[in-house]
Amino acid sequence: MDHNKQTNPDQRMQPLIAFFHPGSNIFSSLFRRLFVTLVAVVLVFFMTAHVLSVPLVREFVQRSEENAGRNILDTVYQIVTNTKNELDNFHDATIMSRKKELKSVIQLIESGMRTNLELRLHAGKKQESALHEIFEEIRHYSYGDHDYVWVMDYDMKLVSHPDSRLHQHDARDLMDVKGNMVLVPLLESARKNGDGYHRYWWRRLGQETPIEKLSYCKDLPDLGYLLCTGFYIDDIKQAVELRRQKIMANLKVELGNIHLAKGGYIFIFDKDLNMLVHPNSNLEGKNLANMVDPKTGEILADRLRKSANQSQGLRYRWDRPSDPGNYTYDKLAWVRHFGGFDWYLATSVYLDDLYEGSETLSKRLFWIAMGGLILAMLLGFLFMRRLTSPLEVLSVTAQRVRQGDLTARCPVMRQDEIGQVANAFNAMVNTLQEYIQGLDDKVRSRTAELEKANADLRELDHLKSEFLSCVSHELRTPLTAIFGFSKLLQSRLDKMAGLVKEDRVKRELSRASENVSTLITEGTRLTRLVDQVMDLTNLEAHRVTMAAKPVNMLQLLALATEKVRPRADNAGLGLNLVVPGELPLVNGDATRLMQVIDHLLDNSIKFTQVGQITVSAALREQALEISVRDTGIGVPEQLRDKIFDRFHQGGEVLTEKPAGIGLGLPISRLIVEQHGGTIGMEPVPGGGSRFFFSLSTIG
């Protein structure tokens, strides 16, 4: 058909007349059926979508808001936990500082005592008389807040003490107010270890009320005496209390910046119902025992305390600041008990404020649905009128082609997409005749080529795995022999060196023994590399069976870190283990999981020159994530996608290639994946890398 021949103007107007003429055939048949169907589908769709989605959206948003409230409470709990940890660390650090101070005082007194003793002995005095004078001088020495130094002999006689009631007295049976021995543990520890510490309850000089004291004694075995001093724990408690007050002030400011919904807030009260933190300053410091729920008659704080650690929280009715005394407003509170301080952490919010976003979203969804329905019907009307007329013609032509008439052509002539479809349809029918004959042959030929290529690739991969497995296995036998005979040779060389008396021969035997030692070391390293290749091959071939048992990852991490700590110390690196108090169990093979942790720690030590390595564990939803973070050279960006592939390592190959052949991380990836977990890495801002893997927890 000639598509370029001139058409009658009346023929070009026919589609336009059919579009607007309501009595045309298209309006009375195809258009009517399609448009009615479209309207029905659109109505059902929008109504169903609205009825089903709005409640789900409202419920989802409400749950999201409630989860936000619980997450905020979790954040507050973490902040308070960090506060408690900071106080504990400060307390421990202060204790350690005071212990060092006690040692310094004793060292200073000992130095002065020995100097004075030597001077008196040179002056002709007897040692016992000189020591008596020195002890009398020490008796009057004091420092700090009435802290003093005292001396006792091995028979626990206090030969020097500032308290006249104890000076020159036998203190063997001396006990504190809690019935604990005072001096016996000090004497035993100092005599056994050279020095020692002991806690007991004692009174300050000039006071009668006993308080807790920490004493330190150093043994002077050449003189037969113990030199002792101590400090009172109250001094530490005062410093800790000042620190606590400062931290509490910062905690109030930090909690005041956390908000929930429009009117929600955070407050803290203790076990005695005393309000510690509240956005309303009038409530801080007050006792909540008189704040009664008018609806139930119960003390509100008691109800909050009983609901602690319950995910659904506590729902109750209360008044608003704008409507005091009218206890008709629903509120929701979540409470968590923090055992470190015996505090109750709570968030409280009015339900109207909490669910305001969901109600607003529901209304908006309704109006959006209505607007979309009207717009869809209007566009459907216009689209159907425009579409159906030429489509009927195209459909008839397509039916003819389907029936085998490849001479059929579509007569529609339009300058829009439908016209292009008609022209393309005609062109397709033209080329269909040309391609239909050879298409089946080409498909069969290409399919056969692809199948052969895939078979070749599978065969190559299988041969590669078998080759690696065979070579690794064959290498193990001579390596074992070399390793064993090298050890035997070294042992015999050492024995010969012990029997030979000539120095030159001894040196030659010693040098030979060193060479054999190097051979043993390199043989061990080569054996380890061969073991890695065999391990990787067996894992890839799924020939390794994982022993699935409950595994305590906390013990595993502690064992792994302690195993590599000497290497880290030798490299001058800090090695920290940061985990929660308890970790859930995971189901897996403890030996293989230890292998993964060993690989990650080995990598971190290998690629870290300065800084520290931190091993940590944290819960991520229903999975336990183990992380090894270092301050090393990091992984270049171009290698991050390949670092878990075989034989890929960081560093320059010729100048700074690390030990190994790049199989540790691929082996770790296979082990974690066969445990149903995931493994990955990410760069650390400022330098370094964080390698991590996650495993599903039990329960």
VENDACOR-V598016 format. One record per residue. N is the residue number from 1. RES is the residue in one small letter. PSI is psi in whole degrees, 0 to 359 (999 if undefined). Layout:
BEGIN
n = {N:N}
res = {RES:RES}
psi = {PSI:PSI}
END
This chain:
BEGIN
n = {1:2:3:4:5:6:7:8:9:10:11:12:13:14:15:16:17:18:19:20:21:22:23:24:25:26:27:28:29:30:31:32:33:34:35:36:37:38:39:40:41:42:43:44:45:46:47:48:49:50:51:52:53:54:55:56:57:58:59:60:61:62:63:64:65:66:67:68:69:70:71:72:73:74:75:76:77:78:79:80:81:82:83:84:85:86:87:88:89:90:91:92:93:94:95:96:97:98:99:100:101:102:103:104:105:106:107:108:109:110:111:112:113:114:115:116:117:118:119:120:121:122:123:124:125:126:127:128:129:130:131:132:133:134:135:136:137:138:139:140:141:142:143:144:145:146:147:148:149:150:151:152:153:154:155:156:157:158:159:160:161:162:163:164:165:166:167:168:169:170:171:172:173:174:175:176:177:178:179:180:181:182:183:184:185:186:187:188:189:190:191:192:193:194:195:196:197:198:199:200:201:202:203:204:205:206:207:208:209:210:211:212:213:214:215:216:217:218:219:220:221:222:223:224:225:226:227:228:229:230:231:232:233:234:235:236:237:238:239:240:241:242:243:244:245:246:247:248:249:250:251:252:253:254:255:256:257:258:259:260:261:262:263:264:265:266:267:268:269:270:271:272:273:274:275:276:277:278:279:280:281:282:283:284:285:286:287:288:289:290:291:292:293:294:295:296:297:298:299:300:301:302:303:304:305:306:307:308:309:310:311:312:313:314:315:316:317:318:319:320:321:322:323:324:325:326:327:328:329:330:331:332:333:334:335:336:337:338:339:340:341:342:343:344:345:346:347:348:349:350:351:352:353:354:355:356:357:358:359:360:361:362:363:364:365:366:367:368:369:370:371:372:373:374:375:376:377:378:379:380:381:382:383:384:385:386:387:388:389:390:391:392:393:394:395:396:397:398:399:400:401:402:403:404:405:406:407:408:409:410:411:412:413:414:415:416:417:418:419:420:421:422:423:424:425:426:427:428:429:430:431:432:433:434:435:436:437:438:439:440:441:442:443:444:445:446:447:448:449:450:451:452:453:454:455:456:457:458:459:460:461:462:463:464:465:466:467:468:469:470:471:472:473:474:475:476:477:478:479:480:481:482:483:484:485:486:487:488:489:490:491:492:493:494:495:496:497:498:499:500:501:502:503:504:505:506:507:508:509:510:511:512:513:514:515:516:517:518:519:520:521:522:523:524:525:526:527:528:529:530:531:532:533:534:535:536:537:538:539:540:541:542:543:544:545:546:547:548:549:550:551:552:553:554:555:556:557:558:559:560:561:562:563:564:565:566:567:568:569:570:571:572:573:574:575:576:577:578:579:580:581:582:583:584:585:586:587:588:589:590:591:592:593:594:595:596:597:598:599:600:601:602:603:604:605:606:607:608:609:610:611:612:613:614:615:616:617:618:619:620:621:622:623:624:625:626:627:628:629:630:631:632:633:634:635:636:637:638:639:640:641:642:643:644:645:646:647:648:649:650:651:652:653:654:655:656:657:658:659:660:661:662:663:664:665:666:667:668:669:670:671:672:673:674:675:676:677:678:679:680:681:682:683:684:685:686:687:688:689:690:691:692:693:694:695:696:697:698:699}
res = {m:d:h:n:k:q:t:n:p:d:q:r:m:q:p:l:i:a:f:f:h:p:g:s:n:i:f:s:s:l:f:r:r:l:f:v:t:l:v:a:v:v:l:v:f:f:m:t:a:h:v:l:s:v:p:l:v:r:e:f:v:q:r:s:e:e:n:a:g:r:n:i:l:d:t:v:y:q:i:v:t:n:t:k:n:e:l:d:n:f:h:d:a:t:i:m:s:r:k:k:e:l:k:s:v:i:q:l:i:e:s:g:m:r:t:n:l:e:l:r:l:h:a:g:k:k:q:e:s:a:l:h:e:i:f:e:e:i:r:h:y:s:y:g:d:h:d:y:v:w:v:m:d:y:d:m:k:l:v:s:h:p:d:s:r:l:h:q:h:d:a:r:d:l:m:d:v:k:g:n:m:v:l:v:p:l:l:e:s:a:r:k:n:g:d:g:y:h:r:y:w:w:r:r:l:g:q:e:t:p:i:e:k:l:s:y:c:k:d:l:p:d:l:g:y:l:l:c:t:g:f:y:i:d:d:i:k:q:a:v:e:l:r:r:q:k:i:m:a:n:l:k:v:e:l:g:n:i:h:l:a:k:g:g:y:i:f:i:f:d:k:d:l:n:m:l:v:h:p:n:s:n:l:e:g:k:n:l:a:n:m:v:d:p:k:t:g:e:i:l:a:d:r:l:r:k:s:a:n:q:s:q:g:l:r:y:r:w:d:r:p:s:d:p:g:n:y:t:y:d:k:l:a:w:v:r:h:f:g:g:f:d:w:y:l:a:t:s:v:y:l:d:d:l:y:e:g:s:e:t:l:s:k:r:l:f:w:i:a:m:g:g:l:i:l:a:m:l:l:g:f:l:f:m:r:r:l:t:s:p:l:e:v:l:s:v:t:a:q:r:v:r:q:g:d:l:t:a:r:c:p:v:m:r:q:d:e:i:g:q:v:a:n:a:f:n:a:m:v:n:t:l:q:e:y:i:q:g:l:d:d:k:v:r:s:r:t:a:e:l:e:k:a:n:a:d:l:r:e:l:d:h:l:k:s:e:f:l:s:c:v:s:h:e:l:r:t:p:l:t:a:i:f:g:f:s:k:l:l:q:s:r:l:d:k:m:a:g:l:v:k:e:d:r:v:k:r:e:l:s:r:a:s:e:n:v:s:t:l:i:t:e:g:t:r:l:t:r:l:v:d:q:v:m:d:l:t:n:l:e:a:h:r:v:t:m:a:a:k:p:v:n:m:l:q:l:l:a:l:a:t:e:k:v:r:p:r:a:d:n:a:g:l:g:l:n:l:v:v:p:g:e:l:p:l:v:n:g:d:a:t:r:l:m:q:v:i:d:h:l:l:d:n:s:i:k:f:t:q:v:g:q:i:t:v:s:a:a:l:r:e:q:a:l:e:i:s:v:r:d:t:g:i:g:v:p:e:q:l:r:d:k:i:f:d:r:f:h:q:g:g:e:v:l:t:e:k:p:a:g:i:g:l:g:l:p:i:s:r:l:i:v:e:q:h:g:g:t:i:g:m:e:p:v:p:g:g:g:s:r:f:f:f:s:l:s:t:i:g}
psi = {140:110:351:358:153:142:155:138:325:325:322:336:346:318:323:319:320:330:320:347:114:342:6:166:322:325:329:346:273:314:314:316:314:318:318:317:316:315:316:316:316:317:312:318:309:320:315:316:320:315:322:323:323:310:322:318:317:315:320:315:319:317:322:318:318:320:324:319:316:323:322:319:322:321:316:318:319:322:315:322:316:324:314:317:321:318:316:317:320:318:314:319:322:318:314:321:317:326:317:323:318:316:318:318:314:320:320:314:318:318:313:321:315:323:313:322:318:320:317:323:321:332:357:6:153:153:318:318:319:317:322:317:318:318:326:322:316:326:329:8:135:160:166:219:78:29:149:172:140:159:139:154:182:345:11:37:128:94:346:118:135:337:117:337:341:338:130:25:154:121:23:318:17:128:154:184:344:12:14:141:141:306:334:311:323:314:314:316:316:320:327:318:356:331:171:163:158:138:141:177:126:168:149:161:129:0:159:344:120:142:162:138:147:118:154:133:141:133:132:79:331:337:340:27:165:129:122:155:182:176:163:135:335:327:321:317:324:316:320:322:319:319:320:318:319:317:322:320:317:324:319:319:317:318:330:341:359:130:149:122:214:318:12:157:173:139:160:133:160:185:338:13:27:130:120:318:130:141:336:108:339:339:340:135:354:156:138:9:337:359:98:138:114:340:323:342:3:157:125:321:326:318:319:319:322:334:6:139:17:125:331:348:192:125:133:173:140:172:170:155:329:349:65:145:349:92:69:4:127:135:159:130:141:138:138:139:128:107:335:319:354:45:161:116:131:147:142:139:146:136:325:318:321:320:9:321:321:322:318:318:323:317:319:321:322:311:326:319:317:314:319:324:313:315:320:320:318:312:326:319:310:319:318:319:324:331:319:326:303:337:327:319:315:325:318:317:319:323:322:318:321:326:359:3:89:2:354:140:146:128:2:129:102:156:18:194:324:321:321:322:317:316:319:323:315:318:323:318:325:314:339:322:328:324:341:332:313:358:315:320:317:319:315:320:312:322:318:320:315:318:320:319:317:319:318:317:317:320:319:317:319:316:321:312:316:322:312:317:316:313:316:317:318:328:331:321:307:327:319:318:314:315:313:312:330:317:317:318:318:316:317:324:319:318:319:321:327:335:332:138:339:129:319:319:320:317:318:319:322:318:321:321:321:319:320:323:319:319:319:317:313:326:320:317:317:322:319:321:319:319:322:318:316:319:314:317:316:322:317:327:4:37:4:127:123:128:101:107:158:130:132:100:333:314:321:316:318:317:317:316:320:330:323:0:319:321:317:318:318:328:358:28:145:140:114:142:112:103:157:174:322:151:141:157:152:157:115:190:111:321:316:321:323:324:320:313:319:317:314:317:320:317:314:316:322:323:14:120:321:143:222:165:130:123:127:166:142:153:131:96:245:19:153:122:125:131:139:112:135:173:35:206:348:180:124:149:324:347:355:330:349:359:334:6:163:140:24:130:161:169:162:139:321:331:323:32:127:170:151:173:16:36:349:311:318:320:318:319:316:320:313:317:324:347:4:17:186:153:149:181:159:147:152:128:132:354:144:181:157:112:138:155:150:141:146:140:163:129:999}
END
